[in-house]
Amino acid sequence: MDDQQLLRYSRQIMLPQMDIVGQEKLLSARVLIIGLGGLGSPVAMYLAAAGIGHLVLNDFDTVDLNNLQRQIAHQTGDIGRSKVESARDKLAAINPDIQVSLLTKRLSPESLLQEVNSASLVVDASDNFETRFAVNQACVNTATPLVSGAAIRFEGQLMVYDPEVKDCPCYACLYEDLEDGDLSCAANGVLASLVGVIGSLQATEAIKLLTGIGESLAGYLLVFDARAMDWRKLKLPRKTTCRTCAAK
């Protein structure tokens, strides 16, 4: 690291658990973020600020007026633009030293597998089960750590798949039999600040996993109820019949 980087990340380097060694791990990491909406916005911005060396942004959607209530990487002037291009500009303003790559199309199963395999870690900030299951499958197949988050109405949740943790359940262990139905923000609404809470936690778990700091949420589901300001951490068993990870 040069003097400017030492100054930029000084408050983080001061943490004895992080130090220069941990910061260098972040600078050498490549993180794939799926979705640049309500969750992906704070994830990308905090990971850029923290010094993740290479962020790969994937979203095929464009910015709409109704996104601006919660998707803080985008502004009014970005309406109609690609979300990944809009987010790239915000990240460059936060930290021009990092590399940002854009994936503006829906990834085929083959392309998704390739991108996941090239990543140090994947953050799933998507908003539908089809994508979540596909990302989870690719992470299990390539033994790539995954931080998955979701938010709807006043409720949010977070879980981590870490292939280094013995008998770690994957996303499909919990939701394999669940279908989309109408579980979307468009159909149910979502509190603006809720996605910021969950997205910030996703970024925190990503940093911890990349640096080896503390204990991750691997093997647990963290559930947040904003109305009651209630947090629950639930132990998750690995599903022995899971079609995604049981054979791994």
C-alpha positions in Angstrom: 0.0 0.0 0.0 1.1 3.5 -0.7 0.9 6.5 1.7 -2.5 7.6 0.3 -4.0 4.1 0.8 -2.6 4.0 4.3 -4.3 7.3 5.1 -7.6 6.3 3.4 -7.9 3.1 5.3 -6.2 4.2 8.5 -9.2 4.0 10.8 -9.8 0.4 9.6 -6.1 -0.5 9.8 -6.1 0.7 13.4 -8.3 -2.3 14.3 -5.9 -4.9 15.7 -7.9 -7.7 14.1 -7.6 -6.0 10.7 -4.1 -4.3 10.6 -2.3 -4.0 7.3 -2.5 -7.7 6.6 -6.3 -7.6 6.7 -6.5 -4.5 4.6 -4.2 -6.1 2.0 -6.6 -9.1 1.8 -9.4 -6.7 1.0 -7.4 -4.9 -1.6 -6.6 -8.2 -3.3 -10.2 -9.5 -3.2 -12.7 -9.8 -6.1 -16.3 -9.6 -5.0 -19.3 -10.3 -7.2 -22.5 -8.4 -6.3 -25.7 -9.7 -7.8 -28.3 -6.9 -7.9 -27.7 -3.1 -7.5 -31.0 -2.2 -6.0 -32.0 -1.6 -2.4 -29.6 -4.1 -0.9 -26.8 -3.9 -3.5 -26.5 -0.2 -3.2 -25.2 0.0 0.4 -23.3 -3.3 -0.1 -21.4 -1.9 -3.1 -20.8 1.5 -1.5 -19.5 0.2 1.8 -17.3 -2.4 0.1 -15.8 0.2 -2.2 -15.1 2.5 0.8 -13.6 -0.4 2.7 -11.1 -1.0 -0.1 -12.3 -4.2 -1.9 -9.8 -4.2 -4.8 -12.2 -5.4 -7.5 -16.0 -5.2 -7.5 -18.0 -6.9 -10.2 -21.5 -5.5 -10.5 -24.3 -7.5 -12.1 -27.8 -6.0 -12.8 -29.7 -5.9 -16.1 -32.3 -3.3 -14.9 -32.4 0.4 -15.4 -33.1 3.1 -12.7 -36.8 4.0 -12.2 -38.3 6.8 -10.2 -39.8 4.3 -7.7 -36.3 2.9 -7.0 -35.1 6.2 -5.5 -36.9 5.7 -2.2 -34.4 3.1 -1.1 -31.7 2.4 -3.8 -29.2 5.0 -2.5 -26.6 4.4 -5.2 -28.9 6.1 -7.7 -30.2 9.6 -8.0 -32.9 11.4 -9.9 -30.6 12.2 -12.7 -29.9 8.5 -13.2 -33.5 7.6 -14.1 -33.3 5.5 -17.3 -29.7 4.6 -16.9 -28.3 1.2 -16.4 -28.1 0.5 -12.6 -24.6 -0.9 -12.8 -23.4 2.2 -14.7 -25.1 4.5 -12.2 -23.6 2.6 -9.3 -20.1 2.6 -10.9 -20.1 6.4 -11.0 -21.0 6.6 -7.3 -18.3 4.0 -6.4 -15.7 5.9 -8.4 -16.6 9.1 -6.4 -16.2 7.2 -3.1 -13.0 5.4 -4.0 -11.3 5.9 -7.4 -8.5 3.5 -6.6 -10.6 0.3 -6.9 -11.5 -1.6 -10.0 -15.1 -1.9 -11.0 -16.4 -4.3 -13.7 -19.9 -4.2 -15.1 -22.2 -7.1 -16.2 -25.3 -5.5 -17.7 -27.1 -8.6 -18.9 -28.9 -11.5 -17.2 -26.2 -14.2 -16.7 -26.7 -17.6 -18.3 -26.0 -20.5 -16.0 -22.6 -21.0 -17.7 -21.7 -17.3 -17.3 -22.9 -17.2 -13.7 -20.8 -20.2 -12.9 -17.7 -18.6 -14.5 -18.2 -15.3 -12.7 -18.8 -17.0 -9.3 -15.7 -19.2 -9.8 -13.6 -16.1 -10.5 -14.8 -14.3 -7.3 -13.3 -14.4 -3.8 -16.8 -14.0 -2.5 -20.4 -13.4 -3.8 -23.0 -11.1 -2.3 -26.6 -11.9 -3.4 -28.6 -8.7 -3.3 -31.2 -9.9 -5.7 -35.0 -9.8 -5.1 -36.3 -13.1 -6.4 -36.0 -16.8 -5.5 -35.1 -17.9 -9.0 -31.9 -15.8 -8.9 -31.1 -16.6 -5.3 -31.3 -20.4 -6.0 -29.2 -20.0 -9.1 -26.5 -18.0 -7.3 -26.6 -20.4 -4.4 -26.1 -23.4 -6.7 -23.1 -21.8 -8.4 -21.5 -21.0 -5.1 -22.0 -24.5 -3.8 -20.6 -26.0 -7.1 -17.5 -23.8 -7.0 -17.0 -23.7 -3.2 -17.3 -19.9 -3.1 -18.5 -18.1 0.0 -21.9 -16.5 -0.3 -23.6 -13.7 1.7 -27.3 -13.6 1.0 -29.8 -11.0 2.2 -33.4 -10.2 1.7 -35.8 -7.5 2.8 -39.6 -6.9 2.5 -42.1 -4.8 4.3 -40.5 -4.3 7.8 -38.6 -7.6 7.9 -35.1 -8.5 6.8 -32.9 -11.5 7.0 -29.3 -12.5 6.4 -27.4 -15.8 6.0 -24.0 -17.0 5.0 -22.8 -20.0 3.1 -19.2 -20.8 3.8 -17.7 -24.0 2.2 -14.9 -23.9 4.8 -17.4 -24.6 7.6 -18.2 -28.2 8.1 -21.8 -29.1 7.4 -22.7 -25.5 6.6 -26.3 -25.3 5.2 -26.8 -23.5 1.9 -29.7 -21.2 0.9 -31.6 -24.1 -0.6 -31.5 -26.0 2.7 -33.8 -23.3 4.1 -35.9 -22.4 1.1 -35.7 -25.3 -1.4 -39.5 -25.9 -1.4 -40.6 -22.3 -1.4 -41.9 -20.5 -4.5 -41.8 -16.8 -5.3 -45.6 -16.2 -5.0 -46.0 -12.5 -4.4 -43.0 -12.0 -2.1 -41.7 -8.9 -3.8 -41.3 -5.3 -2.9 -43.5 -4.3 -5.8 -46.4 -6.4 -4.3 -45.7 -5.8 -0.6 -43.7 -2.6 -0.2 -40.5 -2.1 1.9 -39.3 0.4 4.4 -36.6 2.6 2.9 -34.1 2.3 5.7 -34.6 -1.5 6.1 -32.6 -2.4 3.0 -29.8 -0.1 4.3 -29.7 -2.1 7.6 -29.5 -5.5 5.8 -27.2 -4.3 3.1 -24.8 -2.9 5.6 -24.8 -6.2 7.5 -24.1 -8.0 4.2 -21.1 -5.8 3.6 -19.9 -6.4 7.2 -20.1 -10.2 6.8 -18.3 -10.0 3.5 -15.4 -8.1 5.1 -15.3 -10.6 8.0 -15.2 -13.5 5.6 -12.5 -12.0 3.4 -10.2 -11.2 6.3 -11.0 -14.0 8.7 -12.1 -11.7 11.4 -14.5 -12.9 14.1 -17.3 -15.5 13.5 -19.5 -15.4 10.5 -23.2 -16.2 10.3 -22.4 -19.5 8.6 -24.9 -22.0 9.9 -27.3 -19.4 11.2 -30.2 -17.2 9.9 -30.3 -13.7 11.3 -33.9 -12.2 11.2 -34.8 -8.6 11.9 -38.2 -7.1 12.6 -37.9 -3.3 12.3 -41.4 -2.6 13.8 -40.4 -4.3 17.1 -36.7 -3.6 16.7 -36.3 -7.3 17.4 -33.3 -9.5 16.3 -33.3 -13.3 16.2 -30.4 -15.5 15.4 -31.6 -19.0 14.5 -29.4 -22.1 14.2 -29.8 -23.8 10.8 -29.2 -27.5 10.3 -27.9 -28.7 7.0 -30.7 -30.5 5.1 -29.4 -34.0 4.3 -31.8 -34.3 1.4 -31.0 -30.9 -0.1 -30.7 -31.2 -3.9 -28.1 -28.5 -4.0 -25.5 -29.3 -1.3 -26.3 -32.7 0.1 -23.8 -34.5 -2.2 -21.0 -32.0 -1.5 
